[in-house]
Amino acid sequence: MWRRSSRSVPRESSNPYQRSYGNAGPGQYLARNTPLQLIVAQAYAIRTAYIFGGPAWVSSDGYEILARAETSAEEARSTRNGTQPMFDRDRLRLQALLEARFSLKVHRETRQLPIFAVTVAKGGPKVQPANCITFDPNRPAVLRPGQFRPAYCGLAPSEQNGLSFKVTGSGVTMAHFLLSLSNFSARPLIDHTGYTPTFNATVEWNVEPIQSPGSLAETDKSSRSTEPSGPSLLTALQEQLGLKLKPTKGPIDVLVIDKVERPSAN
Protein backbone atom coordinates (compact mmCIF):
# COMPACT_ATOMS: atom_id res chain seq x y z
CA MET A 1 0.00 0.00 0.00
CA TRP A 2 1.24 3.48 -0.82
CA ARG A 3 1.62 6.06 1.90
CA ARG A 4 -0.57 8.88 0.67
CA SER A 5 -0.14 12.60 0.25
CA SER A 6 -2.12 14.97 -1.98
CA ARG A 7 -3.22 18.59 -2.16
CA SER A 8 -5.41 20.61 -4.49
CA VAL A 9 -3.88 23.07 -6.92
CA PRO A 10 -5.92 26.28 -7.48
CA ARG A 11 -8.12 25.91 -10.54
CA GLU A 12 -6.47 28.80 -12.38
CA SER A 13 -3.16 26.93 -12.16
CA SER A 14 -4.52 23.82 -13.89
CA ASN A 15 -2.67 24.40 -17.16
CA PRO A 16 -2.66 21.33 -19.50
CA TYR A 17 0.80 22.35 -20.77
CA GLN A 18 2.27 22.31 -17.25
CA ARG A 19 1.41 18.95 -15.77
CA SER A 20 2.95 15.51 -15.31
CA TYR A 21 1.84 12.26 -13.75
CA GLY A 22 2.98 8.66 -13.55
CA ASN A 23 5.44 6.34 -11.86
CA ALA A 24 8.47 8.18 -10.50
CA GLY A 25 10.61 5.18 -9.58
CA PRO A 26 10.26 1.87 -7.72
CA GLY A 27 7.16 2.11 -5.53
CA GLN A 28 6.64 5.82 -6.24
CA TYR A 29 3.83 7.76 -7.92
CA LEU A 30 3.94 11.49 -8.65
CA ALA A 31 1.32 13.81 -10.13
CA ARG A 32 1.68 17.55 -10.59
CA ASN A 33 -1.23 19.85 -11.50
CA THR A 34 -3.19 16.86 -12.82
CA PRO A 35 -7.00 16.51 -12.99
CA LEU A 36 -8.33 13.55 -11.04
CA GLN A 37 -9.93 12.17 -14.22
CA LEU A 38 -6.49 11.52 -15.75
CA ILE A 39 -5.29 9.77 -12.61
CA VAL A 40 -8.42 7.60 -12.50
CA ALA A 41 -7.88 6.71 -16.18
CA GLN A 42 -4.36 5.56 -15.37
CA ALA A 43 -5.44 3.63 -12.29
CA TYR A 44 -8.11 1.67 -14.19
CA ALA A 45 -6.34 1.46 -17.57
CA ILE A 46 -9.17 3.21 -19.41
CA ARG A 47 -9.44 6.23 -21.69
CA THR A 48 -10.81 9.43 -20.16
CA ALA A 49 -13.51 9.46 -22.88
CA TYR A 50 -14.96 6.34 -21.26
CA ILE A 51 -15.16 7.68 -17.72
CA PHE A 52 -18.69 8.83 -16.90
CA GLY A 53 -20.26 10.50 -13.88
CA GLY A 54 -18.73 12.61 -11.17
CA PRO A 55 -18.77 16.41 -10.63
CA ALA A 56 -17.16 18.88 -13.05
CA TRP A 57 -14.11 19.45 -10.82
CA VAL A 58 -12.96 15.88 -11.51
CA SER A 59 -11.81 16.96 -14.97
CA SER A 60 -10.94 20.62 -14.28
CA ASP A 61 -9.09 20.99 -10.95
CA GLY A 62 -5.41 20.12 -10.77
CA TYR A 63 -3.99 17.96 -7.96
CA GLU A 64 -0.57 17.10 -6.64
CA ILE A 65 0.02 13.58 -5.38
CA LEU A 66 3.19 12.08 -3.99
CA ALA A 67 2.91 8.45 -2.90
CA ARG A 68 5.55 5.96 -1.82
CA ALA A 69 5.45 2.27 -0.95
CA GLU A 70 7.94 -0.07 0.64
CA THR A 71 9.62 -2.06 -2.14
CA SER A 72 11.80 -5.13 -2.14
CA ALA A 73 15.02 -5.39 -4.10
CA GLU A 74 13.28 -7.80 -6.48
CA GLU A 75 10.47 -5.32 -7.13
CA ALA A 76 12.98 -2.57 -7.78
CA ARG A 77 14.69 -4.75 -10.39
CA SER A 78 11.43 -5.68 -12.11
CA THR A 79 10.38 -2.00 -12.14
CA ARG A 80 13.41 -1.18 -14.27
CA ASN A 81 12.19 -3.71 -16.82
CA GLY A 82 8.73 -2.13 -17.05
CA THR A 83 6.89 -5.46 -17.05
CA GLN A 84 3.16 -6.15 -17.04
CA PRO A 85 3.16 -7.47 -13.45
CA MET A 86 4.65 -4.13 -12.38
CA PHE A 87 1.93 -2.17 -14.18
CA ASP A 88 -0.82 -4.33 -12.64
CA ARG A 89 0.64 -3.97 -9.15
CA ASP A 90 0.94 -0.19 -9.38
CA ARG A 91 -2.59 0.21 -10.75
CA LEU A 92 -3.98 -1.66 -7.75
CA ARG A 93 -1.97 0.60 -5.44
CA LEU A 94 -3.25 3.69 -7.22
CA GLN A 95 -6.85 2.45 -7.02
CA ALA A 96 -6.47 1.95 -3.25
CA LEU A 97 -4.97 5.43 -2.90
CA LEU A 98 -7.88 7.05 -4.77
CA GLU A 99 -10.43 5.17 -2.68
CA ALA A 100 -8.76 6.21 0.57
CA ARG A 101 -7.93 9.81 -0.35
CA PHE A 102 -10.89 10.79 -2.57
CA SER A 103 -13.50 8.26 -1.31
CA LEU A 104 -13.69 7.08 -4.93
CA LYS A 105 -16.27 4.42 -5.77
CA VAL A 106 -16.69 3.20 -9.34
CA HIS A 107 -18.27 0.41 -11.33
CA ARG A 108 -17.85 -0.90 -14.87
CA GLU A 109 -20.58 -1.37 -17.46
CA THR A 110 -20.91 -1.81 -21.23
CA ARG A 111 -22.32 0.85 -23.58
CA GLN A 112 -22.77 1.13 -27.35
CA LEU A 113 -20.28 3.79 -28.50
CA PRO A 114 -18.46 4.84 -31.72
CA ILE A 115 -15.58 2.52 -32.69
CA PHE A 116 -13.38 1.57 -35.62
CA ALA A 117 -13.93 -2.04 -36.69
CA VAL A 118 -10.54 -3.30 -37.89
CA THR A 119 -10.39 -5.90 -40.67
CA VAL A 120 -7.61 -7.29 -42.85
CA ALA A 121 -7.00 -5.49 -46.15
CA LYS A 122 -6.39 -7.30 -49.43
CA GLY A 123 -3.05 -9.09 -49.27
CA GLY A 124 -3.27 -9.97 -45.58
CA PRO A 125 -1.70 -8.42 -42.48
CA LYS A 126 1.86 -7.12 -42.79
CA VAL A 127 3.31 -8.49 -39.54
CA GLN A 128 6.31 -10.62 -38.57
CA PRO A 129 6.46 -13.90 -36.62
CA ALA A 130 6.68 -13.45 -32.86
CA ASN A 131 10.25 -13.00 -31.63
CA CYS A 132 10.39 -12.12 -27.94
CA ILE A 133 11.47 -13.19 -24.45
CA THR A 134 9.02 -14.64 -21.91
CA PHE A 135 9.24 -12.69 -18.68
CA ASP A 136 10.28 -14.74 -15.66
CA PRO A 137 9.41 -12.90 -12.41
CA ASN A 138 11.90 -15.11 -10.56
CA ARG A 139 14.74 -14.04 -12.84
CA PRO A 140 14.21 -10.37 -13.78
CA ALA A 141 16.76 -8.89 -16.12
CA VAL A 142 19.33 -6.61 -14.50
CA LEU A 143 19.97 -3.70 -16.85
CA ARG A 144 23.24 -1.82 -17.00
CA PRO A 145 23.16 1.98 -17.49
CA GLY A 146 22.17 2.74 -21.07
CA GLN A 147 21.00 -0.83 -21.75
CA PHE A 148 17.53 -1.23 -23.28
CA ARG A 149 14.81 -3.40 -21.78
CA PRO A 150 14.48 -6.85 -23.43
CA ALA A 151 11.63 -7.36 -25.93
CA TYR A 152 9.28 -9.17 -23.56
CA CYS A 153 6.36 -11.08 -25.06
CA GLY A 154 3.01 -9.33 -24.86
CA LEU A 155 4.29 -5.74 -24.60
CA ALA A 156 3.68 -2.89 -27.04
CA PRO A 157 5.51 0.23 -25.75
CA SER A 158 5.13 3.59 -27.48
CA GLU A 159 7.74 6.21 -28.37
CA GLN A 160 7.31 9.88 -29.23
CA ASN A 161 9.73 12.20 -31.01
CA GLY A 162 8.10 15.58 -31.56
CA LEU A 163 5.03 14.95 -33.70
CA SER A 164 6.15 11.44 -34.62
CA PHE A 165 4.84 8.38 -32.78
CA LYS A 166 5.81 4.72 -32.90
CA VAL A 167 4.36 1.62 -31.25
CA THR A 168 6.33 -1.64 -31.33
CA GLY A 169 4.64 -4.90 -30.41
CA SER A 170 6.59 -8.03 -29.41
CA GLY A 171 4.76 -11.35 -29.34
CA VAL A 172 1.39 -9.59 -29.16
CA THR A 173 -2.09 -10.64 -30.23
CA MET A 174 -3.98 -8.48 -32.70
CA ALA A 175 -6.48 -7.44 -30.02
CA HIS A 176 -3.69 -6.40 -27.63
CA PHE A 177 -1.80 -4.46 -30.29
CA LEU A 178 -4.92 -2.58 -31.38
CA LEU A 179 -5.72 -1.81 -27.74
CA SER A 180 -2.32 -0.14 -27.38
CA LEU A 181 -2.93 1.89 -30.55
CA SER A 182 -6.41 2.91 -29.38
CA ASN A 183 -4.77 5.31 -26.93
CA PHE A 184 -3.86 7.45 -29.95
CA SER A 185 -7.09 7.06 -31.95
CA ALA A 186 -10.27 9.16 -31.88
CA ARG A 187 -12.20 5.88 -31.54
CA PRO A 188 -11.14 2.54 -30.04
CA LEU A 189 -9.78 0.04 -32.55
CA ILE A 190 -11.73 -3.23 -32.20
CA ASP A 191 -10.31 -6.41 -33.66
CA HIS A 192 -12.51 -7.94 -36.37
CA THR A 193 -9.59 -9.45 -38.30
CA GLY A 194 -9.93 -13.05 -37.17
CA TYR A 195 -6.10 -13.16 -37.04
CA THR A 196 -5.09 -15.34 -34.08
CA PRO A 197 -1.26 -15.90 -34.13
CA THR A 198 0.96 -13.72 -31.95
CA PHE A 199 3.35 -11.51 -33.92
CA ASN A 200 5.86 -8.66 -33.95
CA ALA A 201 4.91 -5.39 -35.63
CA THR A 202 5.81 -1.71 -35.69
CA VAL A 203 3.65 1.19 -36.84
CA GLU A 204 4.83 4.80 -37.17
CA TRP A 205 2.74 7.90 -37.81
CA ASN A 206 2.57 11.65 -37.29
CA VAL A 207 -0.01 13.91 -35.69
CA GLU A 208 -1.05 17.39 -36.76
CA PRO A 209 0.70 20.24 -34.93
CA ILE A 210 -1.40 22.16 -32.41
CA GLN A 211 -1.92 25.83 -33.21
CA SER A 212 -2.92 28.28 -30.48
CA PRO A 213 -5.94 30.52 -31.20
CA GLY A 214 -3.67 33.57 -31.34
CA SER A 215 -1.30 32.07 -33.88
CA LEU A 216 -4.21 30.99 -36.08
CA ALA A 217 -5.58 34.50 -36.15
CA GLU A 218 -2.26 36.21 -36.76
CA THR A 219 -0.78 33.83 -39.33
CA ASP A 220 -1.84 33.89 -42.97
CA LYS A 221 -3.26 30.50 -44.00
CA SER A 222 -1.21 30.43 -47.19
CA SER A 223 2.04 30.69 -45.22
CA ARG A 224 1.08 28.33 -42.40
CA SER A 225 2.04 24.67 -42.57
CA THR A 226 -0.30 22.55 -40.43
CA GLU A 227 0.10 19.31 -42.36
CA PRO A 228 1.99 16.54 -40.59
CA SER A 229 5.16 15.38 -42.32
CA GLY A 230 4.16 11.70 -42.16
CA PRO A 231 1.03 9.55 -42.46
CA SER A 232 -1.86 9.70 -40.02
CA LEU A 233 -2.45 6.72 -37.76
CA LEU A 234 -5.32 5.46 -39.91
CA THR A 235 -3.24 5.69 -43.10
CA ALA A 236 -0.25 4.05 -41.40
CA LEU A 237 -2.35 1.11 -40.24
CA GLN A 238 -3.44 0.37 -43.79
CA GLU A 239 -0.11 1.04 -45.52
CA GLN A 240 2.24 -0.45 -42.90
CA LEU A 241 0.13 -3.23 -41.35
CA GLY A 242 -2.40 -4.07 -44.06
CA LEU A 243 -5.45 -3.26 -41.94
CA LYS A 244 -8.72 -1.53 -42.87
CA LEU A 245 -10.85 0.59 -40.52
CA LYS A 246 -14.60 1.03 -40.68
CA PRO A 247 -16.39 3.57 -38.45
CA THR A 248 -19.34 2.01 -36.68
CA LYS A 249 -20.69 1.43 -33.15
CA GLY A 250 -19.94 -1.40 -30.79
CA PRO A 251 -19.93 -2.47 -27.13
CA ILE A 252 -17.33 -0.61 -25.05
CA ASP A 253 -16.47 -1.19 -21.40
CA VAL A 254 -16.77 2.11 -19.53
CA LEU A 255 -16.08 3.24 -15.98
CA VAL A 256 -18.81 5.06 -14.04
CA ILE A 257 -17.97 7.20 -11.00
CA ASP A 258 -20.53 6.48 -8.28
CA LYS A 259 -18.95 8.60 -5.55
CA VAL A 260 -16.00 10.97 -5.20
CA GLU A 261 -15.10 13.66 -2.69
CA ARG A 262 -12.51 16.40 -2.59
CA PRO A 263 -9.65 15.37 -0.31
CA SER A 264 -9.22 17.13 2.99
CA ALA A 265 -6.14 19.33 3.43
CA ASN A 266 -2.98 17.48 4.47
FENBELMO-V22546 format. One record per residue. OMEGA is omega in whole degrees, 0 to 359 (999 if undefined). D_FIRST is the distance of its C-alpha to the first C-alpha in whole Angstrom. Layout:
# FENBELMO-V22546
omega=<OMEGA/OMEGA>
d_first=<D_FIRST/D_FIRST>
This chain:
# FENBELMO-V22546
omega=<177/166/195/173/177/175/181/173/179/186/182/179/183/182/183/179/180/179/175/178/179/179/183/182/180/177/181/175/183/174/177/174/187/176/182/181/179/180/177/179/179/182/184/177/182/179/180/179/182/170/184/178/180/179/183/185/179/182/184/185/178/179/171/179/172/183/179/177/174/181/176/177/179/178/178/178/181/178/179/180/179/186/181/176/178/180/180/181/183/176/178/177/182/177/180/179/181/178/182/188/183/184/185/173/182/169/179/173/182/178/176/185/179/178/165/172/185/177/181/177/178/182/176/181/180/181/181/176/181/177/188/182/177/182/176/183/179/180/180/180/175/185/173/178/179/180/182/177/177/178/181/179/175/180/178/182/180/176/177/175/185/179/181/179/177/174/182/179/179/179/184/169/179/181/180/181/179/176/178/180/180/178/183/184/178/177/176/180/185/185/172/186/186/181/188/182/170/188/169/178/175/175/181/180/178/175/179/177/178/177/176/179/180/182/178/182/187/184/178/184/183/182/183/178/179/181/176/183/180/182/172/180/183/177/181/180/180/184/187/183/179/181/178/181/178/177/180/174/180/181/180/174/180/179/181/178/179/182/173/180/174/179/175/180/179/999>
d_first=<0/4/7/9/13/15/19/22/24/28/29/32/30/28/30/29/31/28/25/22/19/16/15/16/15/13/9/11/12/15/17/21/23/21/22/19/21/21/17/17/19/17/14/16/19/22/24/25/28/27/25/27/27/25/27/29/26/24/26/27/25/23/20/18/15/13/9/8/6/8/10/13/16/17/14/15/19/18/16/20/21/19/19/18/16/14/14/13/10/9/11/9/6/9/10/8/8/12/12/11/13/16/16/16/18/19/22/23/27/30/32/36/35/37/36/38/39/39/42/44/47/50/50/47/43/43/41/41/40/36/36/32/30/28/24/24/20/22/24/22/25/25/26/29/29/31/30/29/27/28/29/27/28/27/26/27/26/28/30/32/35/36/37/37/34/34/32/32/31/31/32/31/32/34/32/29/31/32/28/27/31/30/28/31/33/35/34/32/34/34/36/39/41/41/40/38/38/35/36/36/36/36/37/38/39/39/38/41/40/39/42/42/44/46/47/48/50/52/52/55/54/56/55/51/49/46/47/44/45/44/44/41/38/41/44/42/40/44/46/43/41/44/42/44/42/43/42/42/39/37/34/30/27/26/23/24/22/23/22/20/21/21/18/20/21/18>
